[in-house]
C-alpha cells in the first residue's frame, strides 16, 4: 500500500519536473526569474502604461472643457402612470375642468 502512494508522488514530481523543462535547483529558479521578468516587461508593464496614458487623456479632456455639463445627482424617476409599475392598472386620469 505504501508503495502505491510513493509511486503517485513520484509521478507528480516527475510531471512537474518535465513541465518546467527538466531543470532542477538553481538553474530552474533562474530560468523562472528570467521568464517572469521578460513577461513583466513585455506584457504587464506596457498594458499598465497604456491604461495610465488613457486615463490621463480622459482627465485632460475633462479639464479642458470647463463648461461641460456634469450630472451631480441621480434624476428623479418618472412615476410611470402607463401601468408599467406593478399594481397600477391604467387608471383613468381625473380631468381638471
C-alpha distance (Angstrom), angle and dihedral (degrees) to the residues before:
residue distance angle dihedral
X1 . . .
X2 3.81 . .
X3 3.77 91.7 .
X4 3.82 90.0 57.4
X5 3.77 96.1 61.9
X6 3.77 92.9 38.6
X7 3.76 88.9 55.1
X8 3.82 91.7 49.7
X9 3.84 91.2 48.8
X10 3.77 88.9 50.0
X11 3.79 90.4 50.0
X12 3.79 90.8 51.3
X13 3.81 91.4 49.3
X14 3.78 90.2 48.1
X15 3.80 91.0 49.2
X16 3.81 93.1 52.5
X17 3.79 91.1 43.2
X18 3.79 90.5 54.4
X19 3.80 90.6 43.0
X20 3.81 90.6 59.6
X21 3.78 92.2 50.4
X22 3.78 96.6 -93.4
X23 3.81 93.3 -74.4
X24 3.79 119.6 142.0
X25 3.77 135.5 -167.9
X26 3.80 122.9 -9.7
X27 3.79 96.0 -3.7
X28 3.80 89.5 54.6
X29 3.79 92.0 51.5
X30 3.80 92.2 45.3
X31 3.79 92.5 50.8
X32 3.82 91.3 50.9
X33 3.82 90.8 49.2
X34 3.81 91.0 51.0
X35 3.82 92.0 46.9
X36 3.82 92.2 47.9
X37 3.80 92.3 48.1
X38 3.79 92.0 49.8
X39 3.79 91.5 47.8
X40 3.80 90.8 51.0
X41 3.80 95.1 49.8
X42 3.82 95.4 40.4
X43 3.83 101.2 42.3
X44 3.80 116.6 5.9
X45 3.81 101.9 43.9
X46 3.85 96.0 45.9
X47 3.80 91.7 49.8
X48 3.82 91.2 49.4
X49 3.81 91.1 49.2
X50 3.81 91.5 48.8
X51 3.80 90.8 50.8
X52 3.83 91.0 48.8
X53 3.82 91.6 48.9
X54 3.80 91.3 50.5
X55 3.81 91.0 50.2
X56 3.82 90.6 49.7
X57 3.80 90.3 49.6
X58 3.81 91.5 51.9
X59 3.81 91.2 47.2
X60 3.82 91.3 50.5
X61 3.80 91.7 48.9
X62 3.80 91.2 49.9
X63 3.81 93.1 47.1
X64 3.81 94.2 47.3
X65 3.83 94.2 57.5
X66 3.79 102.4 58.2
X67 3.83 93.3 167.2
X68 3.79 93.6 57.1
X69 3.80 114.0 125.3
X70 3.78 113.8 -113.0
X71 3.80 120.8 -172.1
X72 3.79 107.0 -128.1
X73 3.81 99.3 -173.8
X74 3.76 140.0 14.6
X75 3.80 115.9 -81.7
X76 3.79 118.8 -111.2
X77 3.81 108.2 -99.8
X78 3.79 121.4 -114.5
X79 3.83 111.5 -103.7
X80 3.84 88.1 -132.9
X81 3.76 101.9 -143.8
X82 3.79 89.3 -179.0
X83 3.81 94.1 91.3
X84 3.78 97.9 -98.2
X85 3.80 92.8 122.4
X86 3.79 114.8 79.4
X87 3.78 111.6 -98.4
X88 3.81 96.9 20.5
X89 3.79 103.3 112.0
X90 3.81 101.3 -172.7
X91 3.78 94.4 -85.3
X92 3.79 111.0 -166.8
X93 3.79 115.1 -106.7
X94 3.78 118.7 -113.2
X95 3.76 110.6 -113.3
X96 3.78 116.8 -130.9
X97 3.81 102.5 -140.6
